[in-house]
Amino acid sequence: MLALVAMLMPSWMDPEYLLHWLGDWALWGTLLVVFIECGVLFPILPGDSLLFAVGLFIAQGTIHVPLWLACVMLTVAAFLGNVSGYYIGRFLGTSLFRNPNARILKPKYIEQTHEFFDRYGPRALVMARFVPIVRTFITIVAGAGRMDPKKFFLWTGVGAVIWAPGITLLGHALGNVEFIHKNLEAALVLLVLISLVPMVVEYFLARRRNRKSNNGDAPKHAAPKHPA
């Protein structure tokens, strides 16, 4: 099953292929992908799996960069990506999300992100790091809503420190595990699927809330009066 999913994935969504293609520029390419996905309006990128693969490749010696330096650079890229998204939202608002038939800038993405923000408050900036698509647009929403910059920088910084090094270190820790090494492609696809779990859960929770809301809004008929 995982092999079939891997075959169906476009090559630029395959972290292993991407890192091999970048060669000596693998870390720099990863920094660019992380920066773009974290706030430059292009959410369909292999963020989680790419971080995992970088850690794994460092463990195997394919990427010749100290682990601590890679973690610092990736954290900075994630933070700066969110800051750019914040100021895009601050200056442009959500005016770019008006075409319901758009491929990337869909109005529903902004609506979903608004709901996510309303539910979790500022800590949503940390939690959204682990939710594909939401992690791109939540910075736009924060900027469009004129969130206090100091508060934004604090929470998005915390999220960057947890997300980028956390997944990179996980990849590094598993990089020398023989099973992972022999089944790298399947492991990366599995990580992508796991990263989609929050979106699937949120989808079903939203449907459940909508059903309850619709049931609550249904007109209540008065009980018939029985003759005395």
QUILINMO-V881667 format. One record per backbone hydrogen bond with DSSP energy under -1.0 kcal/mol. CO is the residue of the C=O (numbers start at 1). NH is the residue of the N-H. Records with the same first field share a line. If there is no record, write none. Layout:
CO = NH + NH
This chain:
1 = 5
2 = 6
3 = 7
4 = 8
5 = 9
10 = 13
11 = 14
14 = 18
15 = 19
16 = 20
17 = 21
18 = 22
19 = 23
22 = 25
23 = 26
25 = 29
26 = 30
27 = 31
28 = 32
29 = 33
30 = 34
31 = 35
32 = 36
33 = 37
34 = 38
36 = 39 + 40
43 = 45
45 = 47
46 = 50
47 = 51
48 = 52
49 = 53
50 = 54
51 = 55
52 = 56
53 = 57
54 = 58
55 = 59
56 = 60
57 = 62 + 63
63 = 65
66 = 70
67 = 71
68 = 72
69 = 73
70 = 74
71 = 75
72 = 76
73 = 77
74 = 78
75 = 79
76 = 80
77 = 81
78 = 82
79 = 83
80 = 84
81 = 85
82 = 86
83 = 87
84 = 88
85 = 89
86 = 90
87 = 91
88 = 92
89 = 93
92 = 95
94 = 97
99 = 102
104 = 106
106 = 109
107 = 111
108 = 112
109 = 113
110 = 114
111 = 115
112 = 116
113 = 117
114 = 118
115 = 119
116 = 120
117 = 121
121 = 124
122 = 125
123 = 126 + 127
124 = 128
127 = 130
128 = 131
131 = 135
132 = 134
133 = 137
134 = 138
137 = 141
138 = 142
139 = 143
140 = 144
141 = 145
142 = 147
143 = 146
148 = 152
149 = 153
150 = 154
151 = 155
152 = 156
153 = 157
154 = 158
155 = 159
156 = 160
157 = 161
158 = 162
159 = 163
160 = 164
163 = 167
164 = 168
165 = 169
166 = 170
167 = 171
168 = 172
169 = 173
170 = 174
174 = 177
177 = 181
178 = 182
179 = 183
183 = 187
184 = 188
185 = 189
186 = 190
187 = 191
188 = 192
189 = 193
190 = 194
191 = 195
194 = 197
196 = 200
197 = 201
198 = 202
199 = 203
200 = 204
201 = 205
202 = 206
203 = 207
204 = 208
205 = 209
206 = 210
207 = 211
208 = 212
209 = 213
210 = 214
211 = 215
212 = 216
213 = 217
